[in-house]
Amino acid sequence: MESPGDRRCKKNDGAKWRCSKTAAVNRSYCEDHVAQMEKRRKRIRREKEVTMSTKKTMATAKERRISASDGTDNEPSESESERILVSQLKKGKRLVRDRDKEEAKSRKSVKSDEEEGNSTEKFLCQDTKCNKRKENGSLMCHQCQRNDKSGVVHCAKCGRKRYCFECIERWYPGKRREEIQTSCPFCCGNCNCKACLREIPVFKPYSKEIDASAKLQRLKYLLYKALPVLRHIYRDQSSELDIEAKIKGSGVEVTENEVERIKLDKSERLYCDNCSTSIVGFFRSCTNPSCSYDLCLACCQELREDRQPGGNEAETSRQKFVERAHAQASDSEKVPSARKKRSGWEKQVNHDADDVCNEMYDHFPDWKANTDGSIPCPPKGRGGCGTALLELRRIYKAKWVKNLLETAEELTRNFQLQDINFLEGCSHCQPNASGEKKNIQSEVRLAAFRENGYDNFLYCPSAIDIDENDNEHFQMHWMKGEPVIVRNVLDKTSGLSWEPMVMWRAFRETGANVKFKEETRSVRAIDCLDWCEVEINIHQFFMGYLEGRMHKGGWPEMLKLKDWPSSTLFEERLPRHGAEFFAALPYGDYTDPKSGLLNLATRLPDDSLKPDLGPKTYIAYGFPKELGRGDSVTKLHCDMSDAVNVMTHTTKVEIAPWQRKRIEEKQKKHAVDDLRELYGGHRNGLEAQQGRAQSSSDTLMGVLNVQDTLEVSGVLNVQDTLEVSCSEHGIHDLGSRDSTLNLRKNSLETSEDVVYGGAVWDIFRRQDVPKLIEYLEKHKKEFRHIDTLPINSVVHPIQDQTLFLNEIHKKQLKEEFNVEPWTFEQYLGEAVFIPAGCPHQVRNRQSCIKVALDFVSPDNVEECIRLTDENRLLPKDHRAKEDKLEVRKITLYAVSWAAKEVKKLRTELKSASGDRSSVEDTKK
């Protein structure tokens, strides 16, 4: 006998659900499901009949066309007949579906008239949309993956991608629909949809094919420029070997093979425990296994000369001693924690602890070298053990530096550097005195007004016109330490958008692949008013970039996001934008981060620990005029290496009239506060500065835009007034103005309509650095930094990065020390090359995005060494103290690689020359 479970309908969904009705007699399913299956069979049968009928009709039409002797006008064409038949087939299927729906409606309960009307309307809409989709193809937008927008543009190039009207307007504002139809963003390689932005492009290194002889000359140029560094390293090592022989007293010369070699992991760096500079080649180390104190050769030499190792300011152990003294003196004074975290580094001096410090200096452990030149391990108070001597050790294989030096000297024996007079202007940029016509018409930009200045104009070529195989003109300016501005670099790229919202979408990660979830939600930006870190939602930050933000009372809030994205490589988080940036870089021999021929930093071993040279993104708000306080600036500083900075995006934020009025009112109040806090209440000093600032407009020949009595805006507002080109007739103004006087008049009359650049740069010459430091030391109390408070003390006025020279200070610097920087505006799509050793500062006129990359060129490698030696004298906790670049190590590996390449090219050229001689002899 069958159980109730055996009589149950077997219809189920394959998981949990099963029909609860009883199966029909002699059936496995209930009556309802049996009816459904019968209906399905009938529908399939009818569709087959329609299909067979249509196929017969199509075959008959084809036979008629074949049997016809010639084409007839009355009969439809083959493509048209097929289209009609296919439409009939689709119509037949639709009729079948309609009949099935009518049958299903008849079996259901009667619904209300309103529900029936709504259902019919919905069905008609779906049918209309279905007909439209079948007529025009899919309506799915590639950008947003939706098909319910007002319309789409089909790409005629690929025939597959579509972009809706709304996405075109939002994400591609610079493109018209006709351009999208001709070639869509996907075909152009600049699609910024989520999927495309997260694709990892294949990085194409700089691979310009250059002539073997030209490559040989460039490599010889690298070796020639690196020779002074090699000689310096070898001289220090040889001197230490002589001292080691004296210490041992054997009277026998000590060779490098006798010096113990230590093996380091390729990802490990070795630093001096006293001055924190990186160790290359020889060093001295404590033999005590529990100590292992390491000392660089520079500190060893200073100890033997009875000087404080690392300089008077680099007292690492003494600094700790002083800190303990300060802690004891101020133990009773507990300072409440700040509302925000401080950004940057600023030495704070507690004058109440001076007496305690002086007493503790007397008990500071002494450390001196022995009379024979040996050096004991410093006492425990200075970080050592004080029980053993420091023995000489080496990192690299014996005679490696000596062999590199001898090889480089041999390979460059007949090499001659191009004759350049550093006290004259560039011969390519200046008018030809002989009147002979030149083929090269280089463009330059006026950036300074120094009297008898040969370098007032900066080289400013267009990226489109640059010949990547000819770096001679660039080198003529670069080796003299002059900045170079390259225009239109973004014209070389695919056109990927650098809009902040596009970058944010590329940066975000969702789902299980989130590795930096916190970074996708909020960022730590710098508030330029008090120079403290603020945590802000990243979407709010970018909205402020586009629309502006303000403090209470209407004062503009200037936020700056530095070194973003953090925690990882730029290429990893923004791969498409990284590839776009590399494609935009001019002078690939210098700037290519993977295989630049003249970029020394590219030759480190693949598995070694490499310095972080970028690229890094800087996103900042901006304001057209100087505010006086809270300006969006990068304060005065000096980079350890060469750098290139590309402006990829700018946005002008509109300022409401009421807010502008509030700003002017607060500026007047700030002027009174400055008079009291910075100038001690002496109005004469401030009025004198105001008068000098006011008169500076006449000195700058009217190209400055005078704002008010307290402020003069950045030099050269109008780009046309900045750029001049060279020709056989001399330097002339591209704007074809009548005179500089008319320029000044036009600039002042139309000051409200002036189109500003994205940022104003001030770059100082290397030879002016001593005078610049002297001025800053003299006027340091006239600057503000943390919490807008006056600065009490500085360690290094440039490397502290706490000072910014406004127009008043720049004018005063000119009058007191006759020092003037190159001042120019950076526009969208311009790349600024900054030589190592040139102090510079930047003020943002608009909200802008800049991407920077560091590199090490052979032209400035000696300057990098000088900066490294200078920074080792800074206190241990200083922001610029650590030797992250390791330029000596970089130079050694670059020379090693270049020497091998030169030998290889010599052999190839000699072989090719021999082959040509053989061919000529055969012909004879």
VENGI-V497745 format. One record per run of one state. SS is the DSSP state (helix for helix, strand for strand, loop for the rest). FROM is the first residue (numbers start at 0). TO is the last residue. If there is no record, write none. Layout:
# VENGI-V497745
SS|FROM|TO, SS|FROM|TO
This chain:
# VENGI-V497745
loop|0|6, strand|7|7, loop|8|10, strand|11|11, loop|12|16, strand|17|17, loop|18|20, strand|21|21, loop|22|29, helix|30|66, loop|67|76, helix|77|106, loop|107|111, helix|112|135, loop|136|150, strand|151|153, loop|154|160, strand|161|163, helix|164|170, loop|171|175, helix|176|181, loop|182|183, helix|184|187, loop|188|192, helix|193|196, loop|197|210, helix|211|247, loop|248|254, helix|255|257, loop|258|258, strand|259|260, loop|261|269, strand|270|270, loop|271|276, strand|277|277, loop|278|280, strand|281|285, loop|286|292, strand|293|294, loop|295|295, helix|296|303, loop|304|314, helix|315|328, loop|329|339, strand|340|341, loop|342|349, helix|350|360, loop|361|367, strand|368|368, loop|369|373, strand|374|375, loop|376|378, helix|379|381, loop|382|387, strand|388|393, loop|394|398, helix|399|410, loop|411|441, strand|442|445, loop|446|455, strand|456|458, loop|459|460, strand|461|461, loop|462|470, helix|471|477, loop|478|482, strand|483|486, loop|487|487, helix|488|491, loop|492|498, helix|499|506, loop|507|509, helix|510|512, loop|513|515, helix|516|520, strand|521|526, loop|527|530, strand|531|536, helix|537|546, loop|547|548, strand|549|549, loop|550|554, strand|555|555, loop|556|557, strand|558|563, loop|564|568, helix|569|572, loop|573|573, helix|574|583, loop|584|586, helix|587|590, loop|591|597, strand|598|598, helix|599|602, loop|603|612, strand|613|619, loop|620|631, strand|632|636, loop|637|640, strand|641|650, loop|651|655, helix|656|676, loop|677|681, helix|682|698, loop|699|702, strand|703|707, loop|708|709, strand|710|714, loop|715|717, helix|718|721, strand|722|724, loop|725|730, strand|731|732, loop|733|738, helix|739|748, loop|749|749, helix|750|752, loop|753|757, strand|758|762, loop|763|764, helix|765|777, loop|778|778, helix|779|781, loop|782|782, strand|783|783, loop|784|784, helix|785|787, loop|788|788, strand|789|789, loop|790|805, helix|806|816, loop|817|820, strand|821|825, loop|826|829, strand|830|833, loop|834|838, strand|839|843, loop|844|845, strand|846|854, loop|855|855, strand|856|856, helix|857|870, loop|871|885, helix|886|922, loop|923|923
